[in-house]
Amino acid sequence: MTVSHVPHSNTTQRPVPPLPPRACDAHLHILDSRFPAANPDAVTPEGMTWADYGHVQRHLGCQRAVIVQAKHYGFDNRCLLDALARSQGQARGVAVVASDVSEAALEQLHHGGVRGVRFSVWNSHDAIATWDTLAPLAERIARLGWHVQLHATADQLVTHAALIEGLPTPVVIDHMGRLPPDQGLAHHAAQLLRRWLARGTTWIKLSGAYLNSTHGGPDYPPTVLTAQQLVHWAPERLFWGSDWPHVTEHHKPDDAHLANLLSVWAGDHWQAILVDNPGRFYGFDD
């Protein structure tokens, strides 16, 4: 049996087992025109609401989700909170907050299902939260039991390694550490990822295959060895995410292929990465 195609796909399915019960898509974004964009001139795309994701979720067979605040909304997390409420407890959130966020606002986010703060700093031209706010905010969210989610380039991980290692919170690294396709595991950041996984305070998302490859889908060949090596190092500290609705991509990938590709990456660790790890880390099992 295969994971079903999402509508409007023209790619070929890969035969894999169906996703296990309580499988979690641990990285996606929601955009909804009911909420104003941070940039008043920006247009909110259609087809990216929580209801739209529900169609994808049913095709993939995922029951749980981790919604990551989109840059489209800056520090305004109302769209995120709305989607979390609509999930009826089956989603957790990762917010983006300003350095002067109030304690009351943090409590409201926590009550709404937020469990982390994201720093998407890989592109300095459109970064919302910045490196200089990372440590101060990490200190503030530690008491809530939240984590820091970091979307950075491999070079940035190397440059800021000491800062990252000194954070008082768990750290989640986005998109397999964004190792450059021409270097992959030969990049120095790969050994940092291995060391951080071994320390037991870092988790990595097996997501964004197209961000780590100069080859097209469905397999994104340069990512296979990277993903398999991460699984070999620490399968208990990995999550999988679709990165829906793929806002960086002009040609949208087939979400079913991305889910099926995990079977090539994960092997026998399919259940742990899709169910057990996110269940514990994000509090679904509490």
VOLUM-966854 format. One record per atom (N, C-alpha, C): residue in three letters; x, y, z. Coordinates in steps of 0.02 Angstrom, whole numbers, plus 32768, in hexadecimal, padded with zeros to 4 digits. Layout:
<sites>
ALAXYZ/...
</sites>
This chain:
<sites>
MET802A7FC48000/MET800080008000/MET802B803E8000/THR801480737FE0/THR803B80B17FDC/THR801680EA7FFD/VAL803C811D800E/VAL801D815B8023/VAL7FFC817A7FE6/SER7FBD818E7FED/SER7F9681A77FB4/SER7FB381E87F9A/HIS7FA881F37F5A/HIS7FBC82327F3C/HIS7F92826C7F55/VAL7FB282A57F5E/VAL7F8D82E27F67/VAL7F7482F87F23/PRO7F3883157F1D/PRO7F1E83287EDB/PRO7F4E83547EB4/HIS7F4983517E72/HIS7F6F837A7E43/HIS7FB983657E41/SER7FC9832A7E56/SER800E83127E52/SER801782EA7E11/ASN805382EF7DF5/ASN806182C87DB9/ASN809F829E7DC1/THR80B0828E7E00/THR80EB82657E0D/THR80D8821D7E1B/THR810A81F27E1F/THR80FE81AB7E27/THR810381967E70/GLN80D4816F7E87/GLN80D5815A7ECD/GLN810B81267EDA/ARG812481267F17/ARG815380F37F2D/ARG812E80C47F5D/PRO813080827F52/PRO810C80557F7E/PRO812C80537FC4/VAL810580647FF6/VAL811B8062803C/VAL80E0804E8067/PRO80EC803A80A5/PRO80B4802D80D2/PRO808D806D80DF/PRO804E806880F3/PRO802980A58106/PRO804880C48145/LEU803D8104814E/LEU80578125818A/LEU8037810681C8/PRO805D80FF81FD/PRO804180E08239/PRO800F810D825C/PRO7FE380F28285/PRO7FB5811C82AB/PRO7FDA814F82D5/ARG7FBE818A82DA/ARG7FDA81C28301/ARG801981DF82E1/ALA802281D282A1/ALA805C81EF827E/ALA8057823B8280/CYS8091825C8286/CYS809482A4828D/CYS80BC82C48254/ASP809D82F58234/ASP80C083218206/ASP80DB835A8230/ALA811C8359823E/ALA813883868270/ALA815283C78255/HIS813F83D98216/HIS8155841A81FC/HIS8128842F81C3/LEU80FD846081CF/LEU80D3847D819C/LEU80C284C481AF/HIS80A884EA817F/HIS8095852F818A/HIS804D853A8175/ILE802B85688196/ILE7FE7857A8184/ILE7FE485C58173/LEU7FC585D5813A/LEU7FB9861A8126/LEU7F6F86218118/ASP7F5186558133/ASP7F09865D812F/ASP7EFA86A88126/SER7ED686B980F1/SER7EC986FF80E1/SER7E9D87228115/ARG7E8186FD8144/ARG7E5B871D817A/ARG7E88874481A9/PHE7EC9873781A5/PHE7EF9875881D1/PHE7F28878481A7/PRO7F3587C181BE/PRO7F5E87EF8196/PRO7FA887DC8195/ALA7FC787E3815C/ALA800F87D68155/ALA8036880D8179/ALA807387FC818D/ALA809E882E81AE/ALA80AD8868817F/ASN80B68858813F/ASN80C0888B810C/ASN807C889B80ED/PRO806388D880F6/PRO802088E780DC/PRO801A88E18091/ASP805288E0806D/ASP805088D98025/ASP80518890800E/ALA805C8863803D/ALA8062881C802B/ALA801D87FF801F/VAL801987D17FF0/VAL7FDB87AE7FE0/VAL7FDF87688000/THR7FAB87568024/THR7FAA87138042/THR7F9386E0800E/PRO7FBB86AE7FFF/PRO7FA8867D7FCC/PRO7F6A86567FE1/GLU7F45863E7FB1/GLU7F0B86147FBE/GLU7F2285CB7FC5/GLY7EF785A27FE4/GLY7F04855A7FE8/GLY7F358545801C/MET7F41856F804F/MET7F73855F8081/MET7F57856480C8/THR7F15855E80D0/THR7EF685638111/THR7EF885208135/TRP7EE285218174/TRP7EDF84E1819A/TRP7EAF84B18178/ALA7E7784CA815E/ALA7E48849F813B/ALA7E68848180FD/ASP7E9084A880D9/ASP7EB2848E809E/ASP7EE4845880B1/TYR7F09846480E8/TYR7F38843180FE/TYR7F1483F08112/GLY7ED683F6812A/GLY7EB183BB813C/GLY7EAA83898103/HIS7EA383A280C5/HIS7E9F8375808B/HIS7EE283508082/VAL7F198375808A/VAL7F5B83568084/VAL7F65832380BB/GLN7F52833680F7/GLN7F5B830A8131/GLN7F3682C88128/ARG7EFA82CC810E/ARG7ED3828E8104/ARG7EF2826380CD/HIS7F0E82828099/HIS7F30825C8065/HIS7F6E82398080/LEU7F93825C80AA/LEU7FD1823F80C5/LEU7FC3820D80FC/GLY7F8D82168120/GLY7F7E81EA8159/GLY7F9D82028199/CYS7FB08241819D/CYS7FCB825E81DB/CYS7F9282758207/GLN7F9682678247/GLN7F62827C8276/GLN7F7982B682A1/ARG7FBA82C082A7/ARG7FD582F582D1/ARG7FFF832482A6/ALA8009836182C0/ALA802D83938299/ALA805183C382C7/VAL808883E082AE/VAL80AB841682CF/VAL80AB8451829E/ILE8087848682B1/ILE807F84C18286/ILE80B384F58299/VAL80D9850A8269/VAL8110853A8274/VAL80FA857E8259/GLN810185B18282/GLN80EE85F5826E/GLN81108608822C/ALA80E8862281FE/ALA8102863781BD/ALA811F867E81C1/LYS8155868B819D/LYS817386CE819B/LYS814087028183/HIS811086EC815E/HIS80DC87178142/HIS80BB87418178/TYR80B8872681B6/TYR8096874881EC/TYR80C48768821F/GLY810587658214/GLY813387858243/GLY812A876B8289/PHE8121879A82B9/PHE8118878782FF/PHE80CE877E8312/ASP80A1878582E3/ASP8059877E82F1/ASP8045873582EA/ASN803987148322/ASN802D86CC8322/ASN7FE286BA8323/ARG7FB786E88310/ARG7F6F86DA8313/ARG7F5A86A382E3/CYS7F7686A282A7/CYS7F65866D8278/CYS7F7A86298293/LEU7FB5862782B0/LEU7FCE85E982CF/LEU7F9F85D18305/LEU7F8C85FE8333/LEU7F6085EB836A/LEU7F1B85D48351/ASP7F0385F4831D/ASP7EC385E08300/ASP7EC7859982E5/ALA7EFC858982C1/ALA7F04854682A5/ALA7F0B851282DD/LEU7F3085248311/LEU7F3784F68349/LEU7EF484E7836A/ALA7ECB851B8372/ALA7E898510838F/ALA7E5E84E38362/ARG7E6384ED8321/ARG7E3C84C582F2/ARG7E53847C82F1/SER7E90846F8306/SER7EAB842A8305/SER7E8D83FF833C/GLN7E6B841D836C/GLN7E4C83F983A3/GLN7E7E83CC83C8/GLY7EB883E983D6/GLY7EE983C683FE/GLY7F19839A83D7/GLN7F1083968396/GLN7F3A836A836D/GLN7F74838E834C/ALA7F8183CC8362/ALA7FBA83F18347/ALA7FDC84178380/ARG801D84238376/ARG8044844E83A2/ARG806184868376/GLY807684BC8396/GLY808D84F58370/GLY80D3850B8382/VAL80F4852B8353/VAL8135854A835D/VAL812D85938346/ALA813385C18375/ALA812586078369/ALA8164862D8356/VAL815B866B8341/VAL8191869B8339/VAL817F86D78364/VAL81AB86E98391/VAL819C871F83C0/VAL81D4875283C2/ALA81C2878F83D3/ALA81F287C583DA/ALA821787BF841C/SER825187DF8421/SER827987DB845D/SER825687F9849A/ASP82278828848E/ASP8204884884C6/ASP81BE882B84D0/VAL81B287EE84B9/VAL817187CE84C3/VAL816287CA850D/SER812487D78520/SER811187D88566/SER810887918581/GLU810D878A85C2/GLU8101874985E2/GLU80B9873385D6/ALA808B876285D6/ALA8045875185CA/ALA803B87348584/ALA805E87518554/ALA80598739850F/ALA807586F38509/LEU80AD86E6852B/LEU80CA86A3852A/LEU809A86708549/GLU807B86838580/GLU804A865685A0/GLU800F86488572/GLN7FF9867C854E/GLN7FC186728520/GLN7FD5864184E8/LEU8011864984CE/LEU8029861B849A/LEU802E85D484B4/HIS804685CD84F1/HIS804D858A850E/HIS8008856A8516/HIS7FDA85908530/HIS7F9585768539/HIS7F77856384F6/GLY7F8A858684C1/GLY7F708577847F/GLY7F91853D845C/GLY7FC585208479/GLY7FE584E5845C/GLY802A84F08440/VAL8046852C844A/VAL808A85398433/VAL80BC85198462/ARG80F184FB8445/ARG812384D9846E/ARG816B84EC845A/GLY8172851F8431/GLY81B58533841D/GLY81B5857683F9/VAL81F1859183F0/VAL81FB85D083CC/VAL822B85C38393/ARG821985DC8357/ARG824385D0831D/ARG826D860D830B/PHE82AA85FD82F6/PHE82D8862F82DC/PHE82EB86198295/SER82CC86398263/SER82DD862A821E/SER830E865F8206/VAL834D8650820D/VAL838286828202/VAL83AD867181C6/TRP839A863F819F/TRP83C486298168/TRP83CB865F8132/ASN8398868A812C/ASN839A86C180FC/ASN839887028122/SER83CF87258127/SER83D387618150/SER83A787998135/HIS8392879580F6/HIS836B87CA80D7/HIS832287CA80EE/ASP830987918104/ASP82C38790811A/ASP82BA876F815E/ALA82F0876A8185/ALA82EB874C81C7/ALA82BE877881F3/ILE82938758821A/ILE8267877B8249/ILE8288877C828E/ALA8293874182AA/ALA82BA873B82E8/ALA8303873482D6/THR8330875182FD/THR8376875682EA/THR83A48733831D/TRP83E287288308/TRP841287058332/TRP841B87278376/ASP841A876A8377/ASP8428878D83B7/ASP83F0878683E9/THR83B4877083D3/THR837D87658402/THR8377871C8417/LEU83A086F183FA/LEU839986A98406/LEU83A486978450/ALA83DD86AA846C/ALA83EB869784B2/ALA83BB86B784E3/PRO83AD86F984DE/PRO837E8717850E/PRO833886F6850D/LEU831F86E884D1/LEU82DD86C984CC/LEU82DF868184E5/ALA8315865D84D7/ALA831B861984F0/ALA83188617853C/GLU83388647855C/GLU8336864B85A6/GLU82EE865485BE/ARG82C7867C859A/ARG8283868A85B0/ARG8253865085A5/ILE825C862B856F/ILE822D85F58560/ILE824085B38582/ALA827B85B0859E/ALA8291857285BE/ALA8262855D85F6/ARG8248858E861B/ARG821C857D8654/ARG81DA855D863D/LEU81C8856A85FE/LEU818A854D85E3/LEU8195850685C9/GLY81D484F085C7/GLY81E384AF85AA/GLY81E384B0855F/TRP81E984EC8541/TRP81E984F284F8/TRP822F84E284DC/HIS823184DF849A/HIS827084D48477/HIS827D850E8446/VAL82BA85128430/VAL82CD854083FA/VAL82CF851883B9/GLN82AE85308386/GLN82B285128343/GLN82DB85408317/LEU830D852382F6/LEU833F854B82D3/LEU83438537828A/HIS83338566825E/HIS833C855C8216/HIS837785878201/ALA83B0856781FA/ALA83EF858A81EA/ALA8414856281B5/THR844185848192/THR846C85618163/THR84A185398189/ALA84C0850A8166/ALA84F584E38184/ALA852F8510819B/ASP854085418173/ASP8576856F8185/ASP8563859781C4/GLN852585AB81C9/GLN850F85D08205/GLN851285A48243/LEU85018565823C/LEU850585378275/LEU854D8533828F/VAL857C85318261/VAL85C3852F8275/VAL85D785708297/THR85C585A8827A/THR85D785E98295/THR85BB85F482DB/HIS857E85DD82E7/HIS855B85EA8326/HIS855785AD8352/ALA8585857D8349/ALA8582853E836E/ALA8584854983B9/ALA85B0857483D1/ALA85B6857F8419/ALA8575859C8436/LEU855785CA8413/LEU851785E88428/LEU84E185B2842D/ILE84DC858983FA/ILE84A9855583F8/ILE84B485238431/GLU84F28510843C/GLU850084DE8470/GLU84F384F984B6/GLY84F3853B84BE/GLY84E985588500/GLY84A185678511/LEU8473855984E4/LEU842C856984F0/LEU8410853C8528/PRO83E385578551/PRO83C785308589/PRO838A85078576/THR837985058536/THR833E84E1851F/THR835384A984EF/PRO8326847984E3/PRO8332844C84AB/PRO83348474846A/VAL835784598438/VAL835D847A83F7/VAL8346844A83C1/VAL831C84638394/VAL8306843E8359/VAL8324845F831C/ILE8349843882F5/ILE8369845282B8/ILE833D8441827C/ASP832C84758256/ASP8301846B821B/ASP8327844D81E0/HIS8301842881B8/HIS831584158174/HIS835B83F6816F/MET836983C8819E/MET83A783A1819C/MET83E683CB819F/GLY83E0840881BC/GLY841A843281C5/GLY842F84588187/ARG840884548151/ARG841684788113/ARG845E846E80FB/LEU8475842F80FD/LEU84B8842080E3/LEU84BA842D8098/PRO84EB8452807F/PRO84ED84628037/PRO84F28423800C/PRO84CD84207FD6/PRO84CB83E37FAC/PRO850F83CD7F93/ASP853C83FD7F86/ASP857C83EB7F6A/ASP85AD83CF7F9E/GLN859A83D47FDF/GLN85C583BA8014/GLN85A28385803E/GLY85638390804D/GLY853E835F8074/GLY855F835080B6/LEU856A831180C4/LEU858682FB8104/LEU85CF830E810C/ALA85F0832580D7/ALA8635833B80DC/ALA863A838180FB/HIS860283A480FE/HIS860283E7811D/HIS860C83E08168/HIS8632840F8185/HIS8642840C81CC/HIS8603840B81F8/ALA85CD842981E0/ALA8590842A8207/ALA857483E48214/ALA858483B481E7/ALA856B837081F1/ALA858583538232/GLN85C4835E8241/GLN85E083458280/GLN85C4836A82BC/LEU85B383A982B3/LEU859183CD82E8/LEU854D83AD82F7/LEU8528839E82C2/LEU84E7837E82CB/LEU84EF833B82EF/ARG8522831682DD/ARG852E82D682FF/ARG853C82E08349/ARG856683128359/ARG8577831F839E/ARG853A833783C6/TRP8512836183A7/TRP84D7837B83CA/TRP84A4834483D6/LEU849B831983A6/LEU846E82E183B0/LEU848582B483E9/ALA84C582A983ED/ALA84E1827F8422/ALA84D9829E8467/ARG84D882E0846A/ARG84D0830284AA/ARG848A82F884C7/GLY845A82E9849C/GLY841782DB84B4/GLY83E9831784BC/THR83FE835284A6/THR83D5838D84AD/THR83C083AA8469/THR83D283888433/THR83C383A083F0/THR839B836D83C9/TRP836A838683A4/TRP8341835D8377/TRP8347837B8331/ILE833E835382FE/ILE8344836A82B9/ILE830783558291/LYS82F083828266/LYS82B78373823B/LYS82CF835981F7/LEU82B7831D81E6/LEU82C1830281A4/LEU828C83228176/SER829D835A815A/SER826D83818133/SER829383AD8101/GLY826F83CD80D5/GLY828D83FB80A6/GLY82C083DB8078/ALA82B183A0805E/ALA82E1837E8032/ALA82F583AB7FF7/TYR82C583D07FDD/TYR82D483FB7FA3/TYR830084357FB4/LEU830684467FF5/LEU8332847C800A/LEU837B8465800E/ASN83858424800D/ASN83C884078015/ASN83DF83E37FD6/SER83C183F27F9D/SER83CF83CC7F61/SER83CD83FA7F24/THR83FB83EE7EF6/THR83F984107EB5/THR83D583E47E82/HIS83C283A87E96/HIS839D837A7E6C/HIS835283817E7C/GLY832883737E4C/GLY82E183767E57/GLY82C783387E79/GLY828683397E87/GLY826682FF7EA5/GLY825B82C87E72/PRO8242828F7E86/PRO822782857EC9/PRO825982727EFF/ASP829782617EEC/ASP82C582457F1D/ASP82F782767F3A/TYR830482AE7F17/TYR833582DF7F2F/TYR837582BC7F45/PRO8398829B7F16/PRO83CE826D7F26/PRO840282847F5A/PRO841A82C37F58/PRO844D82D57F89/PRO843782D07FD2/THR83F582D07FDD/THR83DE82CE8023/THR83DA82888040/VAL83DC82568015/VAL83D08212802E/VAL840681FD8060/LEU84458206804D/LEU847B81F28079/LEU847A821A80BA/THR846B825B80B5/THR8468828580F1/THR8432826C8120/ALA83F682618106/ALA83BF824A8130/ALA83CE8206814E/GLN83E981D88127/GLN83F881958140/GLN842E81988176/GLN845E81C5816F/GLN849281CB81A2/GLN847681E781E3/LEU844B821881DE/LEU842B8233821A/LEU840281FD823E/VAL83DF81D48217/VAL83B9819D8235/VAL83E8816C8257/HIS8420815E8238/HIS845181318256/HIS846D814D8297/TRP8479818E8299/TRP849681AC82D5/TRP846481AD830F/ALA842681C08303/ALA83F981CA833B/ALA83B081C88325/PRO8395818E8315/PRO834F818A82FE/PRO831D81A38332/GLU833181A28371/GLU830381B783A7/GLU82FF820383AD/ARG832682288385/ARG83268271838A/ARG831582928347/LEU82EC82718320/LEU82D8828B82DF/LEU828C828F82D9/PHE827682C182B2/PHE823082C7829F/PHE822D82CB8253/TRP81F182C08237/TRP81E682CA81F0/TRP81B4830281E6/GLY81BF832C81B3/GLY818F836181A3/GLY8189836A8158/SER814D837A8142/SER8140838380FA/SER815983C780E2/ASP815A83FA810D/ASP8168843F80FB/ASP8130845C80CF/TRP80F5843F80D1/TRP80BB845A80AE/TRP80AD84A180C6/PRO809984D0809C/PRO808984CB8055/PRO80C384DD8027/HIS810184D3803F/HIS813D84DA8015/HIS814285207FF8/VAL814185518025/VAL813F8596800F/VAL817E85AD7FEA/THR81B585897FF2/THR81F3859C7FCF/THR81F585827F88/GLU81C685557F76/GLU81CB85317F36/GLU8198854A7F03/HIS81B1855A7EC8/HIS8185856E7E91/HIS815E85317E77/HIS818184F97E70/HIS816284BB7E5B/HIS815984907E9A/LYS811B84897EB0/LYS810E84677EEF/LYS811B841C7EE9/PRO813D83FF7F1B/PRO814983B67F1A/PRO810A83907F2C/ASP810B83507F1E/ASP80D483247F30/ASP80DE830F7F79/ASP80AF83227FA5/ASP80B683127FEC/ASP80B782C77FF9/ALA809282A17FD0/ALA809482597FD9/ALA80D9823D7FCB/HIS80FB82597F99/HIS814082427F8B/HIS816E82537FC6/LEU8165828D7FE3/LEU819082A0801B/LEU818682718056/ALA8147825D8062/ALA813A822D8097/ALA815781E88085/ASN814E81D48046/ASN816881938031/ASN81B481918034/LEU81D481CA8027/LEU821D81CC8028/LEU823881BD806D/LEU821081CB80A1/LEU822781BC80E5/LEU8235817280EE/SER8211814780CA/SER821D80FF80D1/SER826380ED80BA/VAL827D81128088/VAL82C281078070/VAL82F3812180A4/TRP82E3815980C2/TRP8310817780F3/TRP831181518135/ALA82D5813C814C/ALA82CE81278192/ALA82D380DC819C/GLY82C280B48169/GLY82C5806C8172/GLY8298805581AA/ASP82B4802F81D9/ASP828E80138210/ASP827B80478245/HIS82938084823E/HIS828680B88271/HIS824A80E4825E/TRP822380CE822E/TRP81E880F18216/TRP81B98103824F/GLN81A880D3827A/GLN817980DF82B2/GLN8195811282E3/ALA81D4810D82F5/ALA81F1813B8325/ALA81EF8183830C/ILE8202818D82CD/ILE820881D082B2/ILE81C481F082A7/LEU819381C88292/LEU815181E38283/LEU812381E882C1/VAL812D81BB82F1/VAL80FD81B78328/VAL811E81C2836C/ASP814E8198837D/ASP8167819783C2/ASP818C81D783D4/ASN81BA81ED83A9/ASN81E2822883B9/ASN81B6826783C0/PRO818D8278838E/PRO816382B38396/PRO812F82AC83CD/GLY8118827083D9/GLY80E78266840E/GLY8103827B8452/ARG81418268845F/ARG8161827A849E/ARG817682C3849F/PHE819982D9846A/PHE81B8831B846B/PHE81848353846D/TYR8150834D8445/TYR811F83838440/TYR80E5837B8472/GLY80E783468499/GLY80B4833E84CD/GLY8073832184B6/PHE80728302847B/PHE803482E28465/PHE802182A88492/ASP8053828784AF/ASP8047824B84D7/ASP8038825B8520/ASP8039829B8532/ASP802B82AD8578/ASP7FE182A48587/
</sites>
